Amino acid sequence: MDTEFNNTKVTTNTSTRFGWRMGYLFASFGIYMVDQSSKAWAVRALRFGAERTVVRGFLDFVYTENPGIAFGQLQESGSFGRWFFIVLASAAAVAVFYYFLRTPRNDDRVLGACALLLAGILGNLTDRVRIGYVIDFIVLHAGSWHWPTFNVADASITIGALLLAYDLIFERKRTPVASGPLSVASEPGSKDSAGH
């Protein structure tokens, strides 16, 4: 009876963990579709020089073809660069997905960061495989300052990377502090262990 109960509990826990991960993957797919849809719109509406001003002096939509990496870097990469970036992006997607599967269910920040990274990486990877370059069209600027042209996938990658960096730098530092008293209490020779 106990064995059947334990098996049922394990199955339920596994299903729950898988269900939550599927939720993050669906969200990631949604961001991916927004990225691809917005790029398709940019091709139709902006490709032939029709720039759009969204917020005057701050946000414009301008069609750009980017054969390099995110935010228009490494433009002069040629055919070799295209396939190099495809291999690099594929490896990054596999690594992020593996990390996503290894992340505990209660670590929502990391799970969300991985979902954002996957959406962005796959969004730009789709462009490289399909047409050989990435479509960028979002331009932020203020006065003479211009942020490099980007797209929804770039924004998703940036936010995901910042969330992951925050977790790795700040949250991991708190773990030893929280577990310190427990580890001291359980050390051989401590007051609690001496009484046993």
N, C-alpha and C positions, 0 to 999 in steps of 0.2 A: 504493500500500500504506500509506504513511504517512498519507495523507488519510483512508483508511478507519479506521485505528487511532485517529486524532485524533477523528473523528466518533463512534466507539464510546465513547471516553473521555469526551467531552462529554455524550453521552446517559446514560452510567452516572452521572456526577457529578450531572446534573440529576435523575435518578431518585432518587439517594440523598438529595439535599437535599429533594426533594418528600416522600420517605418519612418523613424525620425530622419535617418540618413536619406531616404527617398524624398522626404519633404525638402531637404536642402538641395538635393539634385534637381528636383522639379523647379525650385526657385532659380537655380543656376541655369537651367534650360530656358526659363522665362527671360532672364537677362540676355542670354545668347540670342534668342529670337528678337528681342528689342534691338540688339546691336545689328543683326543682319537686316532687319526691316528698315532701320534708320539709314543704313548704308545704301539699300536699294532705293530709298526715297532720295538720298543725296545724288545718286547717279541720275535719276529722272529729273530732279528739280534744279540741281546745281552744276551739273557736269559741264555745261557749255557756257560757263561764265556768269550765270545768274546768282549772284551773291545775295544772301538774306541778312539783314540786320535785325537781330532779335531784341537786344538791349543796346541802345545807341551808346557808343563809347566803352562798351564792356563785352558784349557777346555777339559774334557774327557766325554765320554758316557759310563756309567757302570750301568747295570741292578740291581735294588734293589726293594724288596717288603717291603712296609712300612705299617704296621697295625696301626701306630700311627697317629699323626696330621701332619701338614705341616712341611717340612724340617726334617723329621725323628724323631720328638719329641714324647715322650710317647709311646715307642715301645711295652712295656710289658702291654698291655691293655686287651688282651684276647677276648673272645666272647662277654662279657659284653661291653667292650670298643668299639667293632665294632658297635653294635647297638646304643650305646650312641652317637658315632660320627655321625651315620646316622641321628638320631633324631636331634642332634645339627646342622648338616649341612642343614637339611631340614628346620628347623626353621630360620636359617640364610638366606637361599635363599628366603623364604617368606618375611622376614623383608626387605631384600634388594630390592626385587621386589615392595613391597609396597612403600618404600622410592623413588624408581624410578618413580612410577606412580604419586607421590605427588610432584616431583621436577618440577619447572617451565621450560618451553620450552627453555628459553634463558640461562639456567645454564648448558652449555655444559660440563663443567668439572665434575660436579656431575653426570650427565647422563652417561658420558663416564666411570666414576669410577664405577657406579652401573653395567654397562654392563660388565666391566672387572671382577668385583666381582662375578656376576652371572655365567659367563663362567667358572671361576675357581672353584667356590663352586660346581657347577653341574658336572664339569669334574671329580673331586675327589669323589663326591658322587656316580657317576655312577660306579666307580671302587669298592667302598665299598659294594654297593648293589649287584653288579654282581659277584665279586670274593673275597670279604672280606678284601681286602687290596688295597693300592694305589701303582701304579707303578711309581717309580722315576728312573731317569737315567742320569740327567745332573749334572756334577760335576765341580765346579769352584775351582781352587786352585792356590796358588802362593807360591813357596817354601814349607815350612812346614805348611802353612796355608791352610785349606780346609773348604769351605762353605758346609753346609749339603746338601746332594743329593736332588734334587728337580725335578719338571717337569713343563710343560707349564702352567698347572692349578695353581701351586704355584706361578709362576711368575706373572700370571694374577691377582691373589688375592693380591699379594704384591704391584703391581703398582696401582691397584684400591684403596687399603687401603691408600696408600701414597697420592694419588690425593684427596681422601675424607678427609683425615686428614689435608692436606694443605688448603682445602676450609673451613673446620670447624674452623681451628685455625687462619689463616691469613685473608681470605676474609671476614669472619663475623666481624672481628675487624674494618674493613673499613666502614661498613654500618652505625654505629652511627655517625661517623665523617662526612660522606657525607650527612646524613639527619639532622645533627645538626642545621644548619642555618634555614632550613625550619621549624623545630619544634619550634625554638626560635621565629621566625617571627609570628607564628600562636598562640603563647601563649596569653591567656587573659591578657590585660593590656599592651601588646607590642604596639609600635608606630603604626603599621599597623592596629591592631585590634581596637585601640582606635579611629581611624578615622571613624569607621563604626557605 
